[in-house]
Amino acid sequence: MTEMGSALERAGTRIVDERELLARVRDGDERAFDAIFREHYAPLVRCAEAMLHRRDVAEEIVQDVLLALWQRRGSLVVEDSLRAYLFRATRNRALNHLRHVAIERKAEPELSAVEPPDAVAPSAMIGDEMNAAVRSAIGALPPRCREVFELSRVGGLRYAEIAVTLGISVKTVEAQMGKALRVLREELAQWLPGGG
């Protein structure tokens, strides 16, 4: 057998093994999940770290991706290889993290322009309070609801893209966004025009 044929055979075996492991994970087999974790963790971390330039954040993102695989194992649809699915999910989460960091940086005032605390204008303090209230309200959303909201508002993803990224239906995305906006309106009523 040629070297190319041997490589294709190994790749074919890996795909069969991945499908078998994924089927076992769907059935709740923790050992199969552990095998997937051990096989993919290090390469996924390297991929995320290359994008983020921070090992700690890369590890957290990969752990989140693999945790989501386990949590959504019953409804998970992997159309291509599991490896491709995991790398795509890791890349998407890393990009979302980078977008989030960029937005946070834009929101931070320039350090050189900041006045001493005793000279801060009342409107700046109100702005800080409002920003803290928004962060707190978003942080208090249920996890899936918050994830959908952040992918939409922070990540700039369309509902269909969020559905694909999270492996849920567009209707579920719409429902979660509706819930997030309703909760945020209630939590932030005092900051809205005509609010308490």
C-alpha positions as CSV (number, residue, x, y, z in Angstrom):
1,M,0.0,0.0,0.0
2,T,1.3,3.5,-0.8
3,E,2.1,6.0,1.8
4,M,-0.9,8.2,0.6
5,G,-3.3,5.2,0.8
6,S,-2.1,4.5,4.3
7,A,-2.6,8.1,5.3
8,L,-6.2,8.0,3.9
9,E,-6.9,4.8,5.7
10,R,-5.7,6.3,9.0
11,A,-7.9,9.4,8.4
12,G,-10.9,7.2,7.6
13,T,-10.3,5.2,10.7
14,R,-10.1,8.4,12.8
15,I,-13.4,9.6,11.4
16,V,-15.0,6.3,12.2
17,D,-13.5,6.4,15.7
18,E,-14.7,10.0,16.2
19,R,-18.3,9.1,15.1
20,E,-18.2,6.1,17.5
21,L,-16.9,8.2,20.4
22,L,-19.5,10.9,19.6
23,A,-22.3,8.3,19.6
24,R,-21.1,7.1,23.0
25,V,-21.0,10.7,24.3
26,R,-24.5,11.2,23.1
27,D,-25.4,8.2,25.3
28,G,-23.8,9.8,28.3
29,D,-20.5,7.8,28.3
30,E,-18.1,9.9,30.3
31,R,-15.1,7.8,29.3
32,A,-15.8,8.6,25.6
33,F,-16.0,12.3,26.5
34,D,-12.8,12.0,28.4
35,A,-11.1,10.4,25.3
36,I,-12.4,13.3,23.1
37,F,-11.2,15.8,25.7
38,R,-7.7,14.3,25.9
39,E,-7.4,14.0,22.1
40,H,-8.5,17.6,21.3
41,Y,-7.7,19.7,24.3
42,A,-4.1,20.6,23.5
43,P,-4.5,21.4,19.8
44,L,-7.6,23.5,20.5
45,V,-5.8,25.4,23.2
46,R,-2.9,26.1,20.7
47,C,-5.4,27.3,18.1
48,A,-7.1,29.7,20.6
49,E,-3.8,30.9,22.0
50,A,-2.6,31.7,18.6
51,M,-5.6,34.0,18.2
52,L,-5.7,35.5,21.7
53,H,-2.0,35.5,22.8
54,R,-3.1,34.5,26.3
55,R,-2.9,30.9,27.4
56,D,-5.2,31.3,30.4
57,V,-8.0,32.7,28.3
58,A,-7.4,30.1,25.5
59,E,-7.7,27.3,28.1
60,E,-10.9,28.8,29.5
61,I,-12.4,29.0,26.0
62,V,-11.5,25.4,25.1
63,Q,-12.9,24.2,28.4
64,D,-16.2,26.1,27.6
65,V,-16.3,24.5,24.1
66,L,-15.8,21.0,25.5
67,L,-18.3,21.6,28.3
68,A,-20.9,22.8,25.8
69,L,-20.2,19.6,23.8
70,W,-21.1,17.5,26.9
71,Q,-24.0,19.7,27.9
72,R,-25.6,19.6,24.5
73,R,-24.6,16.0,23.7
74,G,-28.2,14.9,23.2
75,S,-29.1,17.5,20.6
76,L,-25.7,18.0,19.0
77,V,-25.4,17.8,15.3
78,V,-21.9,17.3,13.8
79,E,-22.2,17.4,10.0
80,D,-18.5,17.1,9.2
81,S,-15.8,15.7,11.5
82,L,-15.9,16.2,15.2
83,R,-12.4,17.7,15.0
84,A,-13.6,20.3,12.5
85,Y,-16.6,21.1,14.6
86,L,-14.5,21.6,17.7
87,F,-12.0,23.8,15.9
88,R,-14.8,25.9,14.4
89,A,-16.5,26.3,17.8
90,T,-13.2,27.3,19.4
91,R,-12.4,29.8,16.7
92,N,-15.9,31.3,17.0
93,R,-15.6,31.7,20.8
94,A,-12.1,33.2,20.5
95,L,-13.4,35.7,17.9
96,N,-16.3,36.5,20.2
97,H,-13.9,37.0,23.1
98,L,-11.8,39.4,20.9
99,R,-14.9,41.4,19.9
100,H,-15.9,41.6,23.6
101,V,-12.4,42.8,24.6
102,A,-12.5,45.4,21.8
103,I,-15.9,46.7,22.9
104,E,-14.7,46.9,26.5
105,R,-11.6,48.9,25.4
106,K,-13.8,51.3,23.5
107,A,-15.9,51.8,26.5
108,E,-13.0,52.5,28.8
109,P,-12.0,56.2,29.1
110,E,-8.5,57.1,28.1
111,L,-6.3,57.0,31.2
112,S,-4.6,60.2,30.3
113,A,-7.9,62.0,30.0
114,V,-9.3,60.8,33.4
115,E,-9.6,63.5,36.0
116,P,-8.8,62.8,39.7
117,P,-11.8,61.1,41.4
118,D,-12.8,64.2,43.4
119,A,-13.1,66.2,40.2
120,V,-15.3,63.7,38.3
121,A,-18.4,65.3,37.1
122,P,-21.8,64.0,38.4
123,S,-22.7,63.0,34.8
124,A,-19.6,60.8,34.6
125,M,-20.5,59.1,37.9
126,I,-24.0,58.5,36.6
127,G,-22.5,57.0,33.4
128,D,-20.3,54.7,35.5
129,E,-23.3,53.7,37.6
130,M,-25.4,53.0,34.5
131,N,-22.6,51.0,32.9
132,A,-22.3,48.9,36.1
133,A,-26.0,48.4,36.1
134,V,-26.0,47.2,32.5
135,R,-23.1,44.8,33.2
136,S,-24.8,43.5,36.3
137,A,-28.2,43.0,34.5
138,I,-26.5,41.1,31.6
139,G,-24.5,39.0,34.1
140,A,-27.7,38.1,35.9
141,L,-29.3,36.7,32.8
142,P,-29.7,32.9,32.7
143,P,-26.6,31.4,31.0
144,R,-28.1,30.4,27.7
145,C,-30.1,33.7,27.5
146,R,-26.9,35.7,28.2
147,E,-24.9,33.7,25.7
148,V,-27.5,34.4,23.0
149,F,-27.7,38.1,23.9
150,E,-23.9,38.6,23.9
151,L,-23.5,36.8,20.6
152,S,-26.1,39.1,19.1
153,R,-25.3,42.4,20.7
154,V,-21.6,42.0,21.4
155,G,-20.5,39.6,18.8
156,G,-22.8,41.1,16.1
157,L,-24.0,37.7,14.9
158,R,-27.4,37.3,13.2
159,Y,-29.9,35.0,14.7
160,A,-29.2,32.2,12.1
161,E,-25.5,32.4,12.9
162,I,-26.2,32.2,16.6
163,A,-28.4,29.2,16.0
164,V,-25.6,27.4,14.1
165,T,-23.0,28.4,16.6
166,L,-25.0,27.2,19.6
167,G,-26.6,24.2,17.9
168,I,-30.2,25.5,18.6
169,S,-33.1,26.6,16.4
170,V,-33.6,30.1,15.2
171,K,-36.9,30.1,17.1
172,T,-35.0,29.3,20.3
173,V,-32.6,32.2,19.6
174,E,-35.6,34.5,19.1
175,A,-37.2,33.4,22.3
176,Q,-34.0,33.8,24.3
177,M,-33.4,37.3,22.8
178,G,-37.0,38.3,23.7
179,K,-36.5,37.1,27.2
180,A,-33.1,38.8,27.5
181,L,-34.5,42.2,26.3
182,R,-37.6,41.9,28.6
183,V,-35.4,41.1,31.6
184,L,-33.0,43.9,30.8
185,R,-35.9,46.4,30.3
186,E,-37.2,45.5,33.8
187,E,-33.8,45.6,35.5
188,L,-32.7,48.9,33.8
189,A,-36.1,50.7,34.1
190,Q,-34.6,53.5,36.2
191,W,-32.1,54.3,33.5
192,L,-34.6,54.3,30.6
193,P,-36.6,57.5,29.6
194,G,-39.7,57.6,31.8
195,G,-38.3,55.0,34.1
196,G,-38.4,54.9,37.9
